[in-house]
Each structure stands twice: as C-alpha cells, then as structure tokens.
Amino acid sequence: MSVRMLGSGEFTLIAFKKNYVMRWAFKIGNQMRVSVILAIIVALLVISNLVMQRDIDSMDRSFTSIYNDRLMPATEFFYITETLYQKRLILEKNVLEISIEKTDLTDKIDTYDSRIDSLVTEIEKTYFVLDEASLLSEFKERREAYDQLENKVINLAYANDSRQALAMLENEGGDRFNAMLSDLHQLTEIQSNNGRELLNDSHHIKASVHMLTFLEVGVAIVLSLLVHVILLTTRTVQRKSNQPFHLN
C-alpha cells in the first residue's frame, strides 16, 4: 500500500481550514459565555427591580396606614375627649344653676352624643389591633353607662334636687368619666406606638431599597468590566489567529 505525501499547498490549506474552524469555535464560545453572563445579569436586575417594587409598595401601604389608621383615629380620639368635656361642663353648669329649659339641655347633650357617635363610627372603619378593639369596646360600654347616669342627673336637677344630682355627677359620674378618659388615653397611646412601628418599618424598607440600588449599580459595573475583558480577550486571540501560518 502506497502512502501519498501531502504537498506544501495542501498542508497549508488544511492548516488554514483548521485555524478558521478554531477561530469560529472560539468566537462562538465567547458569544455563549457573554450570552450566559448577560442572562444572569439581566435576571439579577429583574429580581432586584421586583423586590424593590415590592418594598416601595410596602412603604406606600405603611405611610397610608400611618395616616388613615393611626393619625386620623388619634385626632378623632382627641375630639371625642374634647366633646366629653364640653358635655360635662354644660351639665355641671345646669346642675348648679338651672339656666335653660330641660328640653334645651337634653337637645345639647344629644348633639354632643351624636358627634361622639359619628367619631366612633369613623374610628371603627380603620384597622384595629387586638388591644385597640378591646379598649374601644370597653369605652363604648362605659360611655353607655355614663350616658344613663347623665339622664339620672338631669332628672334630679330639674326635680329641684340639685344637691343629690351634683353628688351623683361628681362621685359616681366622676369615676365613670375618668374611666372613659383612661380608655381614650390608652387608645391614643396605642395609635402612637403603632405609628412609630410603621415608621420604623418604612425606615427599614428605605434602607433595603438603597441596598438594592447599590446592588444594581454594582452589577452594572461588573457587567461592563466583564464585557470589556471578554472583548479584549477575543480581539487578542483573533489577532494571533490571523497571523500567517509558517512552515518550519
């Protein structure tokens, strides 16, 4: 069997083809690496943006809750307290010295009661924690008992028994009035504490958003460096592969 020797031209052609195939294989390999890196980077950026959007939505809910569920009820508790004092003052005045008709007094008392009912109704529309719901229920029960005592005081005062009416208002009425104020004070304190917790949560969310922002900037910098290095490596290899093939 005879073996044919390759000529220099054939050998050069084979070497050129081999060099061409290797160059394209290297180029495709680099493109695949770049594609994988880009896919990972894009996935990280998408995940980071989704988490950031979730945190921003959570922060928005926190601020909304601070206003709707904490600030507004705290303001309404203040108005309830103010109205209770106004109602007690007008009652004390007319127990000591009858200055208006009984129907006029009861109408004014009913006006104050309607204002309190309206405020309580608005408060009940907000989000409650467990302690808050229990305290508000207790306040409503105490207020109902106090309103019944007020009616007794009014009847006694207009039946010319001002001394007994005043004693009832100051003693039993004073205890019930202070108990209502204590409930309102505790409710207001709960609003303050929960509002502070929501505010702290917002601060944590803000820190998380900042961290994600820095992460995105870092990822973008790493991406640019990786692409730059890959491009430099590709050009270097291409320059070497483009050098003419020499036989020894």
N, C-alpha and C positions, 0 to 999 in steps of 0.2 A: 504494500500500500504506500502510495506516494503522498508526501505532505507538501502542500503548496505554501511557500513563504509569502508573507504579505509584503507588498511594496510600501515604500515610504508614503506614497499618496494615500493608499488605503488605510494605513496605520494612522495617518494624520486625520482622515475623515472619521474614523472610529473614535479617536480621541476627542474630536470636536463634538461628535454626537453625544458622547459620554459627558463631556463638560457642559453641553447645552441642557441635557436632561437633569444633571445635578443642580445646575443653576435654577432651573424651573422648580425642581423639587424643594430647594432651599427657599425660593421665593414663596411658594405655596405654603411651606411650613411656617414661615414668618407671618404670612397673612392669617393663617389659622390661629397662631399664638396671639396676634393682635386682635383678632375677632373674639377669641375667648376672653382676653383681658377686658376688652370693651364691653362684652356682655356682662361680665362680673361687675364692672364699674357702674354700668347702667342699672343693673339690678340693685346694687347698693344705694344708688341715688334715688331710685324709685321707692325702695323700702324706707329710706331716710325721709323722703317727702311725705309718704303716707303716715309715718309716725309723727312727723311734725304737724301735719294737718289734724291728726287726732288730738295732739296736745293743744293746738290752737283752739279747736272746738271745745275741748275740756275747759280751757281758760275762759272762753266766752261763756260757757254754762256757769262757771264759778262766779264770774262778775255779775251775770244776770241773777243768779241766786242771791248774791250779796245784796243786790238792790231789792228784788221782789220778795225774797223770803226772810231777809234779815233787817234791812234798813227800813222798809215800809212798815212791817209789823212793829218794830221798835218805836217808830213815830206814832203809830196808832195806839200803842200801849200808853204813850205819854198823853195823848188826847183823852184816852179813857180815864186816866188818873186825874187829869185836869177837870173833866166833866163830873167825876165823882165828888171832887172838892166843891165845885160850883153848886152841885145839887145839895150837898150837906150844908153849905153856908146859907143858902136860901131857906132851908128847912129850920136851921138853928135860929135864924132871924125871926121867923114867923112863930116859932115856939115861944121865944122870949117876949115878943110883942107882935100880936096879930096886926098885920098891916094890909093884907089883901084878903079877898074872899077865898074860901076853901077851894072852890072850883078853879079859880085862877092859879092857886098854888099847885093843885094836882095837875093842871094843864102844863105848868112849867116843869114839874117833876117828870111828866110823861114825855115832854120834849127832850129832856136830858136822857131819859131812858132810851128813847128812840135813837138818839145819836150814838149811845153806847152800843145798842143792838147792831146798828149799821157797821160800827167799827169792828165789833167781834165777828160779824159775818165776813167782812173783808179779810180779817186775820185767818179765819178758818179756810179760806181759799188757798193759802200758802202752804208750803211744805213744812211738815212738822217732824221733829224728832220725838222719841218716845216720852221723855220727861216733859217736853213742851206741851204735848197733847194732854197729858195727865194734869198738869198745872192749870191749863186753860179750862178743862172740865171742872176742876175744883173751884176755880174762880167763878164760873157760871153758877155753880151750886150755892156758893157763899153770897153771891150777888142776889140771887133769888130770895134767899133767907133775909138779907138786908133790906130788900125792897118790901118784904112783908112787914118787917119791923118799922119801916118808914110809914107805912099805912097806919099802923097802930099809933105811932107818934102823932101823926096828923089828926087822927080821930080824937085822941086825948086832948091835943092842944085846942081844937075847935069845940071841945066839950067843956072848955074852961078848966081843964086840969093841966095847966102848963107845967106845974112843978113835977108831976109824975112823968109827963111827956119828955121834959128835959132830962130827967134822971135816966129814963129808958134810952134816950138818944146818946147820952154821954157814957153810960156804963155798958149795957149790952150792945148798943149801937156802935160805941167806940171800939169794942173788941172785934166786932164783925167788920167794921170799916178798916181797921188796921190789918186784919187777916186778908182782906181783899187787896190792900196795898202791898202786903208781903208777897202775894201771888204775882202781882204785876211786876214787882221788883225782880223776883226770880225769873220771870219770863223775859224781862228786858236783859237780864244778865246772860241768859241762855242765848239770846239773839247776838249779844256782843261776843260771846265765846265762839259760837258757830261761825259768825262773820270773820273772826280772827283766824279760825281754822281754814276757812275757804280762801282767805287772803294768803295764808302760808302755802296752801296748795298751789295757788296761782304763781307764787314766787318759785316753787319747785318746778312747775311747768315751764316758766320763763327760763330757768337755768337749763332745763332739758332741751328747749328749743335752741338756746345759744350753743349748747354742746353739739347738737345735730348740725347747726350751721357751720361750726368749725370743722366738723367731720366732713361735710360736703366740700368745703374749701380744700381740706387736706386731700381728699380723694381726687379732686380735680387737679391738684398739683402733682400727685403721684401719677395720675393718668398721663399728664403732659410729659413728665420725665420718662416714663416707660416708653411711650410712643417715640420720643426723641431718641432714646437709646436704641430701640429696635430699628429705627430708620438709619441711624448711623452705622449700626452693625450690618444692615442689609447693603448699604452703599459700599462699605469696606469689602464685603465678600464679593459683591458684584464687580468691583474694580479688580480684585485679584482674579476672578474667574474670566474676566475679559482680556487678561494678559495673553499674548500669543504663546501658543504651545511650541516648545523647542525639543527637539530630539537630542539626547546625549550622544 
